[in-house]
């Protein structure tokens, strides 16, 4: 049975060690998230920038974001 963990109770390093989480650079990974997407409007682009700024506040994610962005 699958185990659910709160993100605040586990680190990225633990996910890598315990579950084999890895970065995938392949452009073919999750094609359904890339194909046939609606065009980005200026409003959506602004929202993305706003959300990215909020993510930097979370210390467990900030190192990951800096490393891969």
C-alpha positions as CSV (number, residue, x, y, z in Angstrom):
1,X,0.0,0.0,0.0
2,X,1.3,3.5,-0.8
3,X,2.5,5.7,2.0
4,X,1.6,9.4,2.2
5,X,4.1,11.8,3.8
6,X,3.6,15.4,4.5
7,X,6.2,17.5,2.5
8,X,7.2,19.2,5.8
9,X,8.3,15.8,7.3
10,X,10.7,14.8,4.6
11,X,13.6,16.4,2.7
12,X,14.5,16.2,-0.9
13,X,17.6,14.2,0.0
14,X,15.5,11.6,1.9
15,X,13.2,11.3,-1.2
16,X,16.3,10.6,-3.3
17,X,17.7,8.0,-0.9
18,X,14.5,6.3,0.1
19,X,12.5,6.3,-3.2
20,X,15.1,6.8,-5.9
21,X,13.8,10.2,-6.9
22,X,15.9,11.6,-9.7
23,X,16.0,14.5,-12.1
24,X,15.0,13.6,-15.7
25,X,16.3,15.8,-18.5
26,X,14.6,13.9,-21.3
27,X,12.2,16.0,-23.4
28,X,10.1,12.9,-23.8
29,X,9.3,12.7,-20.1
30,X,5.6,13.5,-19.4
31,X,4.8,14.5,-22.9
32,X,1.2,14.9,-21.9
33,X,2.3,17.9,-19.8
34,X,4.0,19.5,-22.8
35,X,1.9,18.8,-25.9
36,X,-1.3,20.6,-26.9
37,X,-1.0,23.3,-24.2
38,X,-2.9,26.5,-24.5
39,X,-0.9,29.6,-25.4
40,X,0.5,31.5,-22.4
41,X,-1.2,34.8,-21.8
42,X,0.5,37.8,-20.1
43,X,-1.7,37.1,-17.1
44,X,-0.6,33.5,-16.8
45,X,3.1,34.5,-17.3
46,X,2.7,37.0,-14.4
47,X,1.1,34.4,-12.2
48,X,4.0,32.0,-12.9
49,X,6.5,34.6,-11.8
50,X,4.5,35.3,-8.7
51,X,4.4,31.7,-7.7
52,X,8.1,31.1,-8.4
53,X,8.8,33.9,-6.0
54,X,6.7,32.3,-3.3
55,X,8.5,29.0,-3.7
56,X,11.8,30.6,-2.7
57,X,10.4,31.1,0.8
58,X,10.4,27.4,1.5
59,X,13.8,26.4,2.7
60,X,13.5,22.7,1.8
61,X,12.8,23.7,-1.8
62,X,15.0,26.7,-2.3
63,X,18.2,24.9,-2.7
64,X,16.6,22.6,-5.3
65,X,15.1,25.5,-7.1
66,X,18.4,27.4,-7.3
67,X,20.2,24.2,-8.5
68,X,17.8,23.5,-11.3
69,X,16.4,26.8,-12.4
